[in-house]
Amino acid sequence: MFLGIDTGGTFTDFVYYDGRTLTTHKVLSTPAAPEQAILQGIREMNLNLSGLRVIHGSTVATNAVLEGKGAKVAYITNRGLRDVLSIGRQARRELYNLMPAFMPPPVPDDYLLETGGRLSAQGEVVEDLTEADLQRLVEQVQDLRAEAVAINLLFAFLDNRYERHIAAALPEHLFVSCSADILCEYREYERGITTWLNAYVGPLVHGYLTSLTRQLAPAQLSVMRSSGDTCAGALAGREAVHLILSGPAGGLAGARFVANAIGLERIMTFDMGGTSTDVALIDGAIELTNQGRIAHYPVAVPMVDMHTIGAGGGSIAYVDTGGMLQVGPVSAGADPGPVCYGRGGKQVTVTDANLVLGRLPKTARLGGNLTLDFEVAHTALTALAARLGLESAETAALGVVRLANEHMAQALRVISVQRGIDPRQFTLVAFGGAGGLHVCDLADDMEITQILAPILAGVLSALGMLVAPPGRQLTRTLARLLHDCNDVEIHLGLEQLAQAGRSSLAAEGVNVAQLILKPSLDLCYRGQAYPLTIPWTDNNTAEQQFHIAHEQRYGHRLDAPVEIVNLRLGLRGPGIDLPLPELEVSNCARPGAGLVYGCPHPVPIRQRAHIPNAVDLPGPLLVCDTVATTYVAPGWHCRRDKFGNLLINKY
């Protein structure tokens, strides 16, 4: 028995698989204590914890960083390097702003500690770590009353002995994060920030997962990582920085699972929830990146290659000081939520706009049980229209939706057009509770002609938790010219990573004989700052693929030596054998109808479960189910397949 749980900013989603059937459920999230919504959902689903395996996507790490609610961290580095995190890459966030807002350093000055234990770029000792150094560090950490410690020594990725000595000397109750354990790569700033972030959110995440594990006992808890792999809850708490994209990674896994079941390999994913929208491009496999960010911090651990913006169903619409309409990134969240939730919300959101436009039916029940108050939403949008000088609530609502659409279309351009990829060659897959309401408009903007509105769209991230495999993404810096290395050297380096990965996964009960290994190299032209990750079978093939990938990404290739920056190895074990179940057509009842702004006649409203398979239905049309609503706009038509997916095509 398996239960996938995705904790979002507005809803917490559940997908339960008993070996035969899938059951879904939704409850409003409880951001102050996420475990409360999880336990509530399990009670309402009447699940027996005995023999249950729970796979959880958590937003605890993400929210702690975005809200600045992490631990007090003492940052330990070598003498002379205390300011590395403050200096960063000296890149200006606003290139032409001559008076940028002051950004406080990530670590306050008093919490920056320096010590010995310095290595050269060749791993030779430049300055030893003495007992006096260790004693002074312990005293400083105790005087600061730090809750966590981040240790980032120069070139520790070559030899981590000094980091281990410092960690062993510190009090056992402290959460300690060592750079050689968190990110065994070069780039002092990125490695330092990632190590600090791990310590910053570590105590909170570790405490949350420890408490959740205890409350779910005897169920077994696994956690989705940003890379799309799952790991045991105990390890996830120690490596909290790997959970930054925990929930969205589940969405990609779910989208790929459903798309592959019907033969689609090239997809663009559009996951619009209550708080944010995540977009990504999948061309066969889910791509990873080590150049992700959260807030204004780089996060160099492997994570799904995704672009996220603050635009969701709960995004707040407002009039700025110049009298212009703005939407997001601030969200109404789950409490109080949009005005139409009737929970005390006063500010108009995208969900309110969709309700007033009729794209979200008045009779809809979000999550299966939350009724919507049309009248209060209409009143709030009437007031917004008055502030904008517009004639009606519907006109204001259309402006809110169009502005939100433009934000999301720009996000889709970032992961396609701006990378030299033609979006018209992909199917746009819309999910999340709000994705189906906007997908036709976005497809029109991107000139995409085929859309997939998958079954279980409103809980697809939770489904992704179930189909994601256990795994690890391991890396090690090499920093040598490709021509100076032979295939045997590369293979030996990758085998060392493989041994570490097998040992870690075996401790979680994974059958290492069934592991799938995916080796790759980070390559760049000599002198370049940022590499491309290329699959590795042998050096010659990798070099040829690098030239092709570089030309596709940047429009040119160079006649220059190619350098290996990092070795990478992905290890993935067998996932749950979960077939996508067929959805029976039940009670093909006469469709209802509702008014949609801009459509001259009442628009049919149909339940997904009542639509016959392979029947062509023209837009405008509203298709509803218990977890999502899809708006098939004029100029589009849809067919339901045997699984319950909607394939929507342009006329």
C-alpha positions in Angstrom: 0.0 0.0 0.0 1.4 3.4 -1.1 0.4 6.9 -0.4 1.8 9.9 -2.3 1.4 13.3 -0.5 2.2 16.7 -2.0 2.0 19.6 0.4 1.3 22.8 -1.5 0.8 26.4 -0.4 -3.0 26.1 -0.7 -3.9 22.4 -0.8 -2.3 19.2 0.4 -2.9 16.4 -2.1 -3.1 12.6 -1.6 -3.0 9.7 -4.1 -3.4 6.2 -2.5 -2.6 3.0 -4.4 -3.7 -0.3 -2.8 -2.2 -2.5 -5.5 -5.3 -2.3 -7.7 -6.9 1.1 -7.7 -6.0 4.8 -7.2 -7.9 7.0 -4.7 -7.4 10.8 -4.5 -8.1 13.3 -1.8 -7.5 17.0 -1.1 -7.5 19.1 2.1 -6.5 22.7 2.7 -2.9 23.0 3.8 -1.9 24.1 7.2 1.3 26.2 6.5 2.2 26.8 10.2 2.2 23.0 10.8 2.1 21.0 7.6 1.8 17.7 9.4 -1.7 18.6 10.6 -3.1 18.6 7.0 -1.3 15.3 6.3 -2.8 13.6 9.4 -6.2 15.1 8.6 -6.2 13.7 5.1 -5.1 10.2 6.3 -7.9 10.2 8.9 -10.5 11.3 6.3 -9.3 8.6 3.9 -9.6 6.0 6.7 -6.1 4.6 5.9 -4.4 2.0 8.1 -0.8 3.0 8.8 0.4 -0.5 9.3 2.1 -1.7 6.1 1.7 1.7 4.5 4.6 3.4 2.6 4.3 7.2 2.5 6.2 9.2 -0.2 6.1 12.9 0.7 6.9 16.1 -1.2 7.6 18.8 1.3 7.6 22.6 1.1 9.1 23.1 4.5 12.6 23.8 3.2 11.4 26.1 0.5 9.2 28.1 2.7 11.9 28.5 5.4 14.2 30.1 2.9 11.6 32.3 1.2 10.2 33.5 4.5 13.6 33.9 6.2 12.7 31.6 9.1 15.8 29.4 9.2 18.2 28.6 12.0 21.0 30.8 13.5 24.0 29.5 11.6 27.7 29.9 12.5 29.6 29.8 9.2 33.2 28.4 9.5 35.7 29.0 6.7 39.5 29.5 6.3 41.2 32.7 7.4 40.8 35.5 4.9 37.6 34.0 3.3 34.9 35.2 5.7 33.4 37.6 3.1 33.0 35.1 0.2 29.2 34.7 0.8 28.7 38.5 0.9 30.8 39.3 -2.2 29.2 36.5 -4.2 29.7 36.8 -8.0 29.5 40.6 -7.8 26.6 40.4 -10.2 24.0 43.2 -10.1 20.4 42.1 -9.8 19.2 45.3 -11.5 21.8 46.2 -14.2 20.8 49.8 -14.7 19.6 50.7 -11.2 22.2 53.1 -9.8 20.7 53.0 -6.3 19.8 49.3 -5.7 18.2 48.3 -2.5 20.6 47.1 0.1 20.7 43.3 0.4 21.8 42.1 3.8 24.5 39.4 3.7 23.3 35.8 4.2 25.3 35.4 7.4 25.6 38.3 10.0 29.2 39.4 10.6 29.3 38.0 14.1 28.5 34.5 12.9 31.4 34.4 10.3 34.2 32.4 11.9 37.7 31.8 10.5 40.2 29.0 11.2 43.1 27.0 9.9 43.0 23.8 7.9 43.7 25.3 4.5 44.6 23.2 1.4 46.0 24.3 -2.0 44.4 23.6 -5.3 46.5 20.4 -5.5 45.3 19.2 -2.1 48.5 20.1 -0.3 48.4 21.5 3.3 49.0 25.3 3.3 48.0 25.9 6.9 47.3 23.1 9.4 44.3 22.9 11.7 45.6 23.1 15.3 44.0 22.1 18.6 44.0 25.8 19.5 41.9 26.4 16.4 39.4 23.7 17.3 39.1 24.9 20.9 38.5 28.5 19.8 35.9 27.5 17.3 34.0 25.5 19.9 34.0 28.5 22.3 32.9 30.9 19.6 30.0 28.7 18.5 28.9 28.2 22.1 29.1 32.0 22.8 27.0 32.7 19.7 24.4 30.1 20.8 24.2 29.0 17.2 21.5 26.4 16.3 23.5 25.0 13.3 27.0 25.2 11.9 28.1 25.3 8.2 31.7 24.3 7.5 33.2 25.3 4.1 36.9 25.0 3.9 38.9 25.8 0.8 39.4 22.8 -1.5 37.6 20.4 0.9 36.2 18.6 -2.1 39.7 17.3 -2.6 40.3 16.2 1.0 37.7 16.6 3.7 39.8 15.7 6.7 39.8 19.2 8.3 36.0 19.6 7.9 35.6 16.2 9.6 37.9 17.2 12.5 35.9 20.4 13.1 32.5 18.6 12.9 33.7 16.0 15.4 34.8 18.7 17.9 31.5 20.5 17.9 28.8 19.7 20.5 26.6 16.8 19.4 23.3 18.6 19.7 24.2 21.0 16.9 23.1 20.5 13.3 26.4 20.4 11.4 26.6 20.8 7.6 30.0 20.1 5.8 30.6 21.3 2.3 32.3 18.0 1.3 29.1 16.1 2.2 26.6 18.5 0.7 28.4 19.6 -2.5 31.7 18.0 -3.4 32.5 20.5 -6.2 34.6 23.5 -7.0 33.2 27.1 -6.9 33.7 28.4 -3.5 30.7 30.8 -3.4 28.1 28.3 -4.7 29.5 25.5 -2.5 29.4 27.9 0.5 25.9 29.1 -0.1 24.6 25.6 -0.6 26.3 24.4 2.6 24.9 27.4 4.5 21.4 26.8 3.1 21.5 23.2 4.3 22.4 24.3 7.8 19.9 27.2 7.7 16.9 25.0 7.0 18.3 21.7 8.3 17.1 21.9 12.0 13.6 22.8 10.9 13.4 20.1 8.2 15.0 17.5 10.3 12.7 18.3 13.2 9.7 18.2 11.0 10.5 14.9 9.3 11.5 13.3 12.6 8.1 14.4 14.1 6.2 13.3 11.0 8.0 9.9 11.0 6.9 9.4 14.7 3.3 10.4 14.0 3.0 8.2 11.0 4.5 5.1 12.7 4.4 2.3 11.8 4.2 3.6 8.3 7.5 4.0 6.4 8.3 7.6 5.3 10.3 8.5 2.1 10.8 12.0 0.8 11.0 13.3 -2.7 14.2 15.2 -3.5 14.7 18.1 -5.9 16.3 15.7 -8.4 13.2 13.6 -8.8 14.5 10.7 -6.7 13.2 9.6 -3.3 15.2 8.8 -0.2 14.5 7.7 3.4 13.1 10.4 5.6 16.0 10.2 8.1 18.6 11.0 5.4 16.4 13.7 3.9 16.4 15.7 7.1 20.3 15.7 7.2 20.5 16.9 3.6 17.6 19.4 3.7 18.9 21.6 0.8 18.0 18.7 -1.5 14.3 19.3 -0.8 14.1 22.8 -2.2 12.0 21.6 -5.2 10.6 18.5 -3.5 7.0 19.1 -4.5 7.4 20.4 -8.1 9.8 17.5 -8.9 6.8 15.2 -8.2 4.8 17.1 -10.7 7.4 16.4 -13.4 7.5 12.7 -12.5 3.7 12.5 -12.7 3.5 14.3 -16.0 6.1 12.2 -17.6 4.5 9.0 -16.3 1.1 9.9 -17.8 2.5 11.2 -21.1 4.6 8.1 -21.6 1.6 5.9 -21.0 0.0 7.4 -24.1 3.1 7.6 -26.2 4.1 11.2 -25.8 7.9 11.8 -25.3 8.2 15.6 -26.0 6.2 17.6 -23.5 6.3 21.0 -21.9 4.8 20.9 -18.4 2.6 23.7 -17.0 1.9 23.1 -13.3 -0.3 25.9 -11.9 -1.2 25.5 -8.3 -2.6 27.9 -5.7 0.6 29.8 -5.0 3.1 29.4 -7.9 3.5 28.1 -11.4 6.2 25.7 -12.4 7.2 25.0 -16.1 9.7 22.6 -17.5 10.6 20.9 -20.8 10.9 17.1 -21.1 12.4 15.6 -24.3 12.4 11.9 -23.3 13.9 12.3 -19.9 13.6 14.8 -17.1 16.6 17.1 -17.3 18.6 18.1 -14.2 20.6 21.3 -13.5 23.1 22.4 -11.0 22.4 26.1 -11.6 19.1 26.3 -9.8 18.2 29.2 -7.5 15.9 29.9 -4.6 15.1 33.6 -3.8 18.4 35.2 -4.8 20.6 32.3 -3.7 22.3 29.8 -6.0 21.5 26.2 -5.1 24.2 24.0 -6.9 22.9 20.6 -5.9 21.2 18.6 -8.7 17.6 19.5 -9.2 15.0 19.2 -11.9 15.5 21.9 -14.6 12.4 24.0 -13.9 11.4 27.6 -14.0 9.1 28.9 -11.2 7.2 32.1 -10.9 4.8 33.5 -8.3 1.7 33.1 -10.3 -1.1 30.7 -9.1 -4.8 30.6 -8.5 -4.2 32.4 -5.2 -2.1 35.2 -6.7 -3.4 38.6 -5.5 -4.4 41.3 -8.0 -3.9 44.9 -7.0 -3.6 48.4 -8.4 0.0 49.8 -8.0 0.9 53.4 -7.2 0.9 54.3 -10.9 -2.7 53.1 -11.3 -1.7 49.9 -13.2 -3.1 46.4 -12.6 -0.6 43.9 -11.2 -1.0 40.2 -10.4 1.3 38.3 -7.9 3.7 37.3 -6.8 2.1 37.5 -3.3 -0.5 34.8 -2.8 -3.6 34.6 -0.6 -2.5 31.0 0.2 -4.8 28.6 2.0 -5.7 31.0 4.9 -7.6 33.2 4.2 -7.3 32.2 0.6 -9.2 33.8 -2.4 -12.3 35.9 -1.7 -14.6 33.2 -3.0 -13.4 30.7 -0.4 -15.5 32.6 2.1 -12.7 32.3 4.8 -12.2 36.1 5.3 -10.1 36.9 2.2 -10.6 40.4 1.0 -8.1 40.7 -1.9 -9.0 39.6 -5.4 -7.1 36.6 -6.8 -6.8 34.8 -10.1 -9.3 32.1 -8.8 -11.9 34.8 -8.1 -11.4 36.2 -11.7 -11.9 32.7 -13.2 -15.1 32.3 -11.1 -16.5 35.6 -12.2 -15.7 34.9 -15.9 -17.5 31.6 -15.6 -14.4 29.5 -16.5 -14.7 28.1 -13.1 -18.3 27.0 -12.7 -20.3 28.4 -9.8 -21.2 24.8 -8.8 -17.5 23.7 -8.6 -16.3 22.2 -5.4 -12.5 22.6 -5.1 -10.9 19.5 -3.7 -14.3 17.8 -3.9 -15.8 19.7 -0.9 -14.9 23.4 -0.9 -17.9 25.5 -2.2 -17.3 28.8 -3.9 -19.1 32.1 -3.2 -19.7 33.8 -6.5 -21.4 36.9 -5.1 -18.5 38.0 -2.8 -16.0 37.4 -5.6 -18.1 39.5 -8.0 -18.4 42.3 -5.4 -14.6 42.3 -4.9 -13.9 42.5 -8.6 -16.5 45.2 -9.1 -14.5 47.3 -6.5 -11.3 46.5 -8.4 -12.9 47.6 -11.7 -13.9 50.9 -10.1 -10.3 51.6 -9.0 -9.1 50.8 -12.6 -11.9 52.9 -14.2 -13.4 49.8 -15.9 -17.1 49.3 -16.6 -17.7 45.9 -15.0 -16.3 43.1 -12.8 -16.0 40.9 -15.8 -13.8 43.3 -17.6 -11.5 43.5 -14.6 -11.5 39.8 -14.2 -10.5 39.4 -17.8 -7.6 41.8 -17.2 -6.4 39.8 -14.2 -6.5 36.5 -16.2 -4.7 38.0 -19.2 -2.0 39.5 -17.0 -1.5 36.2 -15.2 -1.3 34.4 -18.6 1.4 36.8 -19.8 3.5 36.0 -16.7 3.1 32.3 -17.3 3.7 32.5 -21.1 7.0 34.3 -20.4 8.0 31.5 -18.1 7.3 29.0 -20.9 9.5 31.1 -23.3 12.4 31.0 -20.8 12.6 27.2 -20.9 12.0 26.9 -24.7 12.5 29.8 -27.1 15.3 31.4 -25.0 17.2 28.1 -25.2 16.8 27.7 -29.0 14.0 25.2 -28.7 10.8 25.4 -30.8 7.8 25.0 -28.4 5.5 24.1 -31.4 7.2 20.7 -31.5 6.0 19.8 -28.0 2.7 18.9 -26.3 1.7 21.3 -23.5 0.7 19.2 -20.4 -1.4 21.2 -17.9 -1.9 20.2 -14.4 -2.2 21.5 -10.9 -5.5 22.7 -9.6 -5.6 25.8 -11.9 -3.6 24.7 -14.9 -6.6 23.5 -17.0 -8.3 27.0 -16.8 -5.4 28.8 -18.6 -3.8 26.2 -20.8 -5.6 27.0 -24.1 -4.7 30.7 -23.8 -1.1 29.8 -23.2 -1.0 27.3 -26.0 -2.3 30.1 -28.3 0.4 32.4 -27.1 3.1 29.8 -27.8 1.6 28.6 -31.1 1.3 25.1 -29.6 -1.4 23.0 -31.3 -1.7 20.0 -28.9 -2.5 19.9 -25.2 -2.8 17.1 -22.7 -5.0 17.7 -19.7 -4.1 14.5 -17.8 -6.3 12.4 -15.5 -5.7 13.4 -11.9 -4.4 16.7 -13.0 -5.2 18.4 -9.7 -3.1 15.9 -7.8 -0.5 14.9 -10.4 2.4 15.9 -8.1 1.2 13.4 -5.5 0.9 10.8 -8.2 4.5 11.6 -9.2 5.6 10.8 -5.6 4.3 7.2 -6.2 6.1 6.7 -9.5 9.4 8.3 -8.6 12.2 5.8 -8.0 14.7 5.8 -5.1 18.0 7.2 -6.2 21.0 9.4 -5.7 22.7 12.1 -7.8 26.5 12.2 -7.0 29.2 14.5 -8.2 32.9 15.1 -7.9 35.1 17.9 -9.3 37.9 16.8 -11.7 39.0 20.0 -13.5 41.2 18.6 -16.3 41.3 18.8 -20.0 39.3 16.1 -21.7 42.3 15.1 -24.0 44.5 14.6 -20.9 42.1 11.9 -19.6 41.5 8.5 -21.0 38.3 6.5 -20.8 39.7 4.2 -18.0 40.4 7.2 -15.7 36.9 8.5 -16.2 35.4 5.1 -15.6 37.4 4.6 -12.3 36.3 8.0 -11.1 32.6 7.2 -11.8 33.0 3.8 -10.2 34.1 5.5 -6.9 30.8 7.5 -7.0 28.9 4.3 -7.9 30.3 2.5 -4.8 29.2 5.3 -2.5 25.7 5.4 -4.1 25.2 1.7 -3.9 26.2 1.7 -0.2 23.7 4.5 0.6 20.8 3.0 -1.3 21.5 -0.5 0.1 21.1 0.9 3.6 17.5 1.9 2.6 16.6 -1.6 1.4 17.0 -0.9 -2.3 18.0 -3.9 -4.5 21.4 -2.6 -5.8 21.4 -5.3 -8.5 18.5 -3.5 -10.2 20.1 0.0 -10.1 20.3 2.0 -13.4 23.4 4.1 -13.6 23.5 7.2 -15.8 27.1 8.7 -16.0 27.7 12.2 -17.3 30.4 14.9 -17.5 30.2 18.6 -17.0 32.1 20.0 -20.0 33.0 23.5 -21.2 35.5 25.1 -23.5 38.7 26.0 -21.6 38.2 29.4 -20.0 34.4 29.3 -19.9 32.6 29.8 -16.6 29.6 27.5 -17.0 29.6 23.9 -18.3 27.0 21.8 -20.1 26.2 18.3 -18.7 26.7 15.6 -21.4 26.0 11.9 -21.1 29.1 9.8 -21.0 29.9 6.5 -22.8 33.4 7.4 -23.9 35.4 10.6 -24.2 35.2 11.0 -28.0 31.4 10.7 -28.1 31.0 13.0 -25.2 33.2 15.7 -26.9 31.2 15.5 -30.1 27.9 15.7 -28.2 29.2 18.7 -26.3 30.0 20.7 -29.5 26.4 19.9 -30.8 24.8 20.9 -27.5 26.9 24.1 -27.2 25.9 25.2 -30.7 22.2 24.5 -30.0 22.3 26.4 -26.7 24.5 29.4 -27.7 24.4 29.4 -31.5 28.1 28.6 -32.1 30.9 26.2 -31.4 34.6 27.0 -30.7 37.8 25.5 -31.9 39.1 25.3 -28.4 40.1 22.5 -25.9 37.3 21.0 -24.0 37.6 20.8 -20.2 36.0 18.3 -17.8 34.7 20.2 -14.8 32.8 17.5 -12.8 32.0 13.8 -13.0 28.3 13.1 -12.4 26.5 9.8 -11.7 22.8 9.2 -11.3 21.7 6.0 -9.6 18.1 5.0 -9.7 16.5 1.9 -8.3 13.2 0.2 -9.3 10.1 2.2 -8.6 6.6 1.1 -7.8 5.0 -1.0 -10.5 2.0 1.2 -11.0 0.0 0.9 -14.2 -2.1 3.9 -15.3 -5.7 2.5 -14.7 -8.4 2.9 -17.2 -11.3 5.2 -16.3 -14.7 3.7 -17.0 -17.4 5.8 -18.6 -20.1 6.2 -16.0 -23.7 7.5 -16.5 -23.3 9.5 -19.6 -25.6 12.1 -18.2 -26.9 15.1 -20.1 -24.3 17.9 -19.7 -25.1 21.1 -17.7 -24.4 24.6 -19.0 -23.1 27.8 -17.7 -22.3 31.4 -18.9 -18.7 32.1 -19.8 -17.7 35.7 -20.4 -17.0 36.3 -24.1 -19.1 33.4 -25.3 -22.4 34.3 -26.8 -24.2 31.1 -25.9 -24.3 28.9 -22.7 -21.2 26.7 -22.5 -21.6 22.9 -21.9 -20.3 21.7 -18.5 -19.4 18.0 -18.6 -18.0 15.7 -16.0 -14.8 13.9 -17.1 -16.1 10.5 -16.0 -19.3 11.0 -18.1 -17.5 11.7 -21.4 -17.4 8.8 -23.8 -14.0 7.7 -25.1 -12.8 8.9 -28.6 -15.8 11.3 -29.1 -14.8 14.7 -30.5 -16.1 17.6 -28.4 -15.8 21.2 -29.7 -15.0 24.2 -27.5 -16.1 26.2 -25.7 -16.5 23.5 -23.1 -15.9 23.1 -19.4 -14.7 19.6 -18.2 -14.9 19.1 -14.5 -13.7 16.4 -12.0 -13.2 16.3 -8.3 -9.6 17.7 -8.4 -9.5 20.1 -11.4 -11.5 22.0 -14.1 -10.4 22.3 -17.7 -11.6 25.1 -20.0 -11.5 24.1 -23.7 -11.6 27.5 -25.4 -13.3 28.4 -28.7 -11.1 27.2 -31.6 -10.1 24.0 -29.8 -11.6 20.5 -29.5 -11.0 17.6 -27.2 -11.2 13.8 -27.0 -11.1 11.6 -23.9 -8.9 8.5 -24.0 -9.5 5.2 -22.1 -7.5 6.5 -19.1 -9.6 9.6 -18.8 -7.0 12.0 -20.2 -8.2 14.9 -22.4 -6.3 15.4 -25.6 -7.1 18.9 -26.8 -6.2 20.0 -30.3 -6.3 23.2 -32.3 -8.8 23.3 -35.2 
